[in-house]
Amino acid sequence: MNFHTRKWVKPEDLNPNQSLFGGRLLQWIDEEAVIYAIVQLENPYVVTKFISEINFIKAPKQGDIIEIGILATNFGRTSLTMRCEVRNMLTREPILQIDKLVFVNLDKDGNPTPHGKTAITYIKDRLTKEMSLETATNNPDDAGVN
């Protein structure tokens, strides 16, 4: 699991117990997960369908820096299922775990639509592939086409 997003727990993020408000953390997770889904499915029309049981393990305090990790676990016909872990960046102590977040791929009219994806892809790999195709198109001799 890759931890791409980091958040600094500030006073405005705290609940009356002086720990991170759970709703704020869930907001951050939903935002990170939908961005992940948009990138994986290559479509900005993606919505949250389901979030399973949320296991709050340890409450972050003001000043903590936390990391949010997302991993795709299943590609359905129109959906993408992920899991999430949140941890303290400095201590690596777990803060939260969610076993299942489901996002649905939509068309421009808001209807579920097949995405055609079957595995995780990385932007760097997509860019390399696009650059290779562009080179082959613009320079047929370089691509071995005569």
C-alpha positions as CSV (number, residue, x, y, z in Angstrom):
1,M,0.0,0.0,0.0
2,N,1.3,3.4,-0.9
3,F,0.8,6.4,1.4
4,H,0.6,9.4,-0.9
5,T,-1.4,11.9,1.2
6,R,-0.2,13.5,4.4
7,K,-2.3,15.7,6.6
8,W,-1.2,17.9,9.6
9,V,-3.7,17.8,12.5
10,K,-4.5,21.4,13.3
11,P,-6.6,23.0,16.0
12,E,-9.6,23.4,13.7
13,D,-9.6,19.6,13.1
14,L,-10.1,18.7,16.8
15,N,-13.1,17.5,18.6
16,P,-14.0,18.5,22.3
17,N,-11.7,15.6,23.4
18,Q,-8.8,17.5,21.7
19,S,-8.2,14.6,19.2
20,L,-8.9,14.5,15.5
21,F,-12.6,14.7,14.8
22,G,-13.6,11.4,13.1
23,G,-15.7,13.1,10.5
24,R,-12.8,15.2,9.4
25,L,-10.7,12.1,8.9
26,L,-13.5,10.4,7.0
27,Q,-13.7,13.5,4.7
28,W,-10.0,13.3,4.0
29,I,-10.2,9.5,3.3
30,D,-13.2,9.9,1.0
31,E,-11.4,12.7,-1.0
32,E,-8.2,10.6,-1.3
33,A,-10.2,7.5,-2.3
34,V,-12.2,9.3,-5.0
35,I,-9.0,10.8,-6.4
36,Y,-7.5,7.4,-6.5
37,A,-10.6,6.0,-8.2
38,I,-10.6,8.8,-10.8
39,V,-7.0,8.2,-11.6
40,Q,-7.4,4.4,-11.9
41,L,-10.6,4.5,-13.9
42,E,-9.5,7.5,-16.0
43,N,-12.9,9.1,-15.5
44,P,-13.9,12.2,-13.4
45,Y,-17.4,10.8,-13.0
46,V,-16.9,8.5,-10.0
47,V,-19.0,8.3,-6.8
48,T,-18.7,6.7,-3.4
49,K,-21.1,3.7,-3.2
50,F,-20.2,1.9,0.0
51,I,-17.8,2.2,3.0
52,S,-17.6,-0.8,5.3
53,E,-16.9,-0.9,9.0
54,I,-14.4,1.8,10.1
55,N,-11.9,0.7,12.7
56,F,-10.6,3.7,14.7
57,I,-7.5,2.3,16.4
58,K,-5.8,5.4,17.9
59,A,-6.9,9.1,17.9
60,P,-4.4,11.5,16.4
61,K,-3.7,14.6,18.4
62,Q,-3.0,18.2,17.4
63,G,0.4,18.4,15.7
64,D,0.4,14.8,14.5
65,I,1.2,14.2,10.8
66,I,-0.9,11.4,9.4
67,E,-0.6,9.5,6.1
68,I,-3.5,8.0,4.2
69,G,-2.9,4.8,2.2
70,I,-5.3,3.4,-0.4
71,L,-5.0,0.1,-2.3
72,A,-7.3,-1.2,-5.1
73,T,-8.4,-4.7,-4.2
74,N,-11.0,-5.5,-6.9
75,F,-12.1,-4.2,-10.3
76,G,-15.7,-4.9,-10.9
77,R,-17.6,-4.2,-14.2
78,T,-18.6,-0.7,-13.2
79,S,-16.9,-0.5,-9.7
80,L,-13.6,-0.3,-8.0
81,T,-13.1,-1.7,-4.5
82,M,-10.3,-0.4,-2.3
83,R,-9.0,-0.7,1.3
84,C,-7.6,2.1,3.4
85,E,-5.1,2.5,6.2
86,V,-4.2,5.7,8.0
87,R,-1.1,5.9,10.1
88,N,1.0,8.3,12.1
89,M,3.8,9.4,9.6
90,L,6.5,9.6,12.2
91,T,5.8,6.6,14.4
92,R,4.0,4.4,11.8
93,E,1.4,3.6,14.4
94,P,-1.9,2.6,12.9
95,I,-4.8,5.1,13.3
96,L,-7.6,3.7,11.2
97,Q,-8.5,0.8,8.9
98,I,-11.3,0.4,6.4
99,D,-11.5,-3.0,4.7
100,K,-13.8,-2.0,1.9
101,L,-14.6,1.2,0.0
102,V,-16.5,0.9,-3.2
103,F,-16.7,3.5,-6.0
104,V,-18.8,3.4,-9.1
105,N,-17.8,4.6,-12.5
106,L,-20.5,6.8,-14.1
107,D,-21.2,8.2,-17.6
108,K,-21.9,11.9,-18.1
109,D,-25.6,11.4,-17.3
110,G,-24.8,9.8,-13.9
111,N,-25.5,6.2,-14.9
112,P,-23.2,3.3,-13.9
113,T,-21.0,2.5,-16.9
114,P,-18.3,-0.2,-17.5
115,H,-14.8,1.0,-17.1
116,G,-12.9,-1.8,-18.8
117,K,-10.1,-1.9,-16.2
118,T,-8.8,-5.1,-14.6
119,A,-5.7,-4.1,-12.7
120,I,-3.9,-1.2,-11.0
121,T,-2.1,1.1,-13.5
122,Y,0.4,3.8,-12.7
123,I,0.5,7.2,-14.3
124,K,4.2,6.8,-15.1
125,D,3.5,3.6,-17.0
126,R,0.6,5.3,-18.9
127,L,2.9,8.2,-19.8
128,T,5.6,5.9,-21.0
129,K,3.1,4.0,-23.2
130,E,1.7,7.2,-24.6
131,M,5.1,8.6,-25.4
132,S,6.0,5.3,-27.2
133,L,2.8,5.5,-29.3
134,E,3.4,9.2,-30.0
135,T,7.0,8.4,-31.1
136,A,5.8,5.6,-33.4
137,T,3.2,7.8,-34.9
138,N,5.4,10.9,-35.5
139,N,8.6,9.0,-36.4
140,P,7.6,5.8,-38.3
141,D,11.3,5.0,-39.1
142,D,12.2,5.1,-35.4
143,A,9.4,2.6,-34.7
144,G,10.7,0.1,-37.3
145,V,7.9,0.9,-39.7
146,N,9.0,1.6,-43.3
